[in-house]
Amino acid sequence: MTTVAVIGCTHAGTFATTSILRNHPDWTVDVFEKNDTVSFLSCGIALWAGNHVSSTEKMFYTSPEELEETGASMHMRTEVTDIDVKGKRLNATDLETGKSKQYRFDKLVITTGSSPAAPFIQGLREALDNGRAMLCKDFNDGKRIVERAKKIKSVVVVGAGYIGCELAEQLSTRDIKVTLVDALPHVLDNNYDKSVTDQAEAAFEEHGVTLAMNQKVVAFRPETGSDGVADSGVTVVTELGEYTADLAVMGAGFVPNTSLVAAQLRTLGYGAIIVDKYMRAATPENDVLDDVFAAGDCATVHFNPTNTDEYRPLATNAIREAMLIGENIDEPTKTYAGTQATSAVQLYDLSMSSSGMTLDLADRRHIEADSVTIQENYRPEFMLSTTPVTATIVYDRATGRILGAQFAAKHDISMAANLISVAIQAGFTVDQLASTDMLFQPNFDQPVNFVSSLAITAADKRSKDLEGIEE
Ligand SMILES: Cc1cc2nc3c(=O)[nH]c(=O)nc-3n(C[C@H](O)[C@H](O)[C@H](O)COP(=O)(O)OP(=O)(O)OC[C@H]3O[C@@H](n4cnc5c(N)ncnc54)[C@H](O)[C@@H]3O)c2cc1C
């Protein structure tokens, strides 16, 4: 009888467990999770804080009991404290009783995910310990933020990526004075070029959010909060200013939880376990381990636009990687298709979606890329309503291969990023996308759909540029 140990059970752990048991119903699958819940959708925390969640119970899509029914042996509130990868043994502590026990396994699945980055900044540790600053990751973090959101009058959100922006937006709809701080020059700078970030920043400013961009946080200092209680508030000190509020929330990215295995496996510089196309890990010397798998926020993904292994912590990646583990755990059969890190966000009535690389990222990677941006109404002007879509496509200057695209509109443009994701995965050029069949019907789009129009504009620009080069 084969025994599998799955370490960690949010998205990657849940999908790995169910896929293993679907493929091998007679195997023993021991699942270790230090929390008391599984499958929490942290993507809902900001909406929960903004009072836009129908029921917190619905923020979980499965339970330990349901996983037991599929055949898993669930060890909840049990933390794995060390793993001997080669010796195929681990120690786990029951967090309720404090008792530790050794378990053996034939195959190891590491789905330990990530923790919010809490960089070494003066006063941050103390602010976190005292509740003047909070992290935003799991169900318990969500509960704490939601409880405080009922009382606070002001908040500083540190980090203007997806999570920080979503929190800033939702908290600002509750009459809370919000300041959003980031070291990068623009909000959502890692996912969008200026054509979109300008609109996101305008939306924040219209809603009274103070933007403090281009400034690193250097310290957290205790303050008297709006409740008059000494040290219940916080001042966030940056290189350029000081921002005082009742609470600070950190949204400064994630670090992989791999300290248990980092010395035994091959990892990227900052700890993500490097997996191959079958989700197998390797020794530091790069010998593939047939019995050791990893997926999700603790592991790398293969980023198709650059053909490199990278760290891109997203639930979408965690789930797609983990589903493969069940297929490959006995023998390598099904390969991973990689990712474009396709994603979306809504701030107030502005929807934004993106897939692949921004032009800025391409420049930083020294890729000879170009981009075009168009703005046009998504459906004909004779309709009783329509609204403009801003669309940017990034492509390889030499080959025309699509590297990424971004969309923004006061209309649902999420599927446009999914369409670009398919095009990138298929290796399409802008010319191929320009001649792809797309529907037209005035309720939905123009005779030339805005994605086609974007690709046609890019293909025209590229052919003119090439002619110019040849002249
Ligand atoms: C606020 C927020 C919003 C997000 N929004 C989106 C979104 O809209 N779309 C999207 O695609 N992604 C989103 N993400 C990212 C997404 O949540 C993560 O990519 C996803 O949770 C990764 O799943 P995972 O299972 O790999 O890791 P995690 O969710 O980090 O889970 C790892 C699990 O392992 C457990 N664990 C760790 N170490 C041990 C140990 N030693 N012993 C036992 N158990 C252990 C942890 O308790 C945890 O339950 C968001 C994340 C956050 C925080």
PDBQT file of the ligand as one rigid body, heavy atoms in Angstrom, charges set to zero:
ROOT
HETATM    1  C1  LIG A 501      -6.014  38.561   0.050  1.00  0.00    +0.000 C 
HETATM    2  C2  LIG A 501      -5.654  37.648  -1.098  1.00  0.00    +0.000 A 
HETATM    3  C3  LIG A 501      -6.334  37.741  -2.312  1.00  0.00    +0.000 A 
HETATM    4  C4  LIG A 501      -5.996  36.900  -3.370  1.00  0.00    +0.000 A 
HETATM    5  N1  LIG A 501      -6.714  36.990  -4.538  1.00  0.00    +0.000 NA
HETATM    6  C5  LIG A 501      -6.450  36.125  -5.555  1.00  0.00    +0.000 A 
HETATM    7  C6  LIG A 501      -7.227  36.133  -6.745  1.00  0.00    +0.000 A 
HETATM    8  O1  LIG A 501      -8.187  36.927  -6.889  1.00  0.00    +0.000 OA
HETATM    9  N2  LIG A 501      -6.900  35.262  -7.729  1.00  0.00    +0.000 N 
HETATM   10  C7  LIG A 501      -5.866  34.374  -7.608  1.00  0.00    +0.000 A 
HETATM   11  O2  LIG A 501      -5.628  33.583  -8.537  1.00  0.00    +0.000 OA
HETATM   12  N3  LIG A 501      -5.123  34.332  -6.473  1.00  0.00    +0.000 NA
HETATM   13  C8  LIG A 501      -5.390  35.179  -5.458  1.00  0.00    +0.000 A 
HETATM   14  N4  LIG A 501      -4.639  35.139  -4.306  1.00  0.00    +0.000 N 
HETATM   15  C9  LIG A 501      -3.507  34.185  -4.202  1.00  0.00    +0.000 C 
HETATM   16  C10 LIG A 501      -4.003  32.838  -3.735  1.00  0.00    +0.000 C 
HETATM   17  O3  LIG A 501      -4.764  32.953  -2.572  1.00  0.00    +0.000 OA
HETATM   18  C11 LIG A 501      -2.814  31.927  -3.492  1.00  0.00    +0.000 C 
HETATM   19  O4  LIG A 501      -2.093  31.819  -4.687  1.00  0.00    +0.000 OA
HETATM   20  C12 LIG A 501      -3.289  30.552  -3.052  1.00  0.00    +0.000 C 
HETATM   21  O5  LIG A 501      -3.847  30.639  -1.780  1.00  0.00    +0.000 OA
HETATM   22  C13 LIG A 501      -2.161  29.546  -3.051  1.00  0.00    +0.000 C 
HETATM   23  O6  LIG A 501      -2.641  28.333  -2.583  1.00  0.00    +0.000 OA
HETATM   24  P1  LIG A 501      -1.683  27.256  -1.910  1.00  0.00    +0.000 P 
HETATM   25  O7  LIG A 501      -2.544  26.120  -1.510  1.00  0.00    +0.000 OA
HETATM   26  O8  LIG A 501      -0.531  26.994  -2.795  1.00  0.00    +0.000 OA
HETATM   27  O9  LIG A 501      -1.036  27.989  -0.657  1.00  0.00    +0.000 OA
HETATM   28  P2  LIG A 501      -1.647  28.660   0.648  1.00  0.00    +0.000 P 
HETATM   29  O10 LIG A 501      -2.967  29.265   0.343  1.00  0.00    +0.000 OA
HETATM   30  O11 LIG A 501      -0.581  29.535   1.186  1.00  0.00    +0.000 OA
HETATM   31  O12 LIG A 501      -1.890  27.436   1.631  1.00  0.00    +0.000 OA
HETATM   32  C14 LIG A 501      -0.856  26.716   2.212  1.00  0.00    +0.000 C 
HETATM   33  C15 LIG A 501      -1.399  25.923   3.365  1.00  0.00    +0.000 C 
HETATM   34  O13 LIG A 501      -0.333  25.166   3.950  1.00  0.00    +0.000 OA
HETATM   35  C16 LIG A 501      -0.458  25.177   5.367  1.00  0.00    +0.000 C 
HETATM   36  N5  LIG A 501       0.860  24.918   5.926  1.00  0.00    +0.000 N 
HETATM   37  C17 LIG A 501       2.015  25.606   5.688  1.00  0.00    +0.000 A 
HETATM   38  N6  LIG A 501       3.055  25.056   6.359  1.00  0.00    +0.000 NA
HETATM   39  C18 LIG A 501       2.557  24.001   7.040  1.00  0.00    +0.000 A 
HETATM   40  C19 LIG A 501       3.130  23.042   7.905  1.00  0.00    +0.000 A 
HETATM   41  N7  LIG A 501       4.436  23.064   8.211  1.00  0.00    +0.000 N 
HETATM   42  N8  LIG A 501       2.335  22.103   8.448  1.00  0.00    +0.000 NA
HETATM   43  C20 LIG A 501       1.014  22.062   8.153  1.00  0.00    +0.000 A 
HETATM   44  N9  LIG A 501       0.412  22.952   7.336  1.00  0.00    +0.000 NA
HETATM   45  C21 LIG A 501       1.169  23.908   6.766  1.00  0.00    +0.000 A 
HETATM   46  C22 LIG A 501      -0.987  26.584   5.651  1.00  0.00    +0.000 C 
HETATM   47  O14 LIG A 501      -1.622  26.649   6.908  1.00  0.00    +0.000 OA
HETATM   48  C23 LIG A 501      -1.966  26.787   4.489  1.00  0.00    +0.000 C 
HETATM   49  O15 LIG A 501      -3.254  26.353   4.788  1.00  0.00    +0.000 OA
HETATM   50  C24 LIG A 501      -4.953  35.963  -3.221  1.00  0.00    +0.000 A 
HETATM   51  C25 LIG A 501      -4.263  35.865  -2.011  1.00  0.00    +0.000 A 
HETATM   52  C26 LIG A 501      -4.608  36.688  -0.947  1.00  0.00    +0.000 A 
HETATM   53  C27 LIG A 501      -3.878  36.569   0.349  1.00  0.00    +0.000 C 
ENDROOT
TORSDOF 0
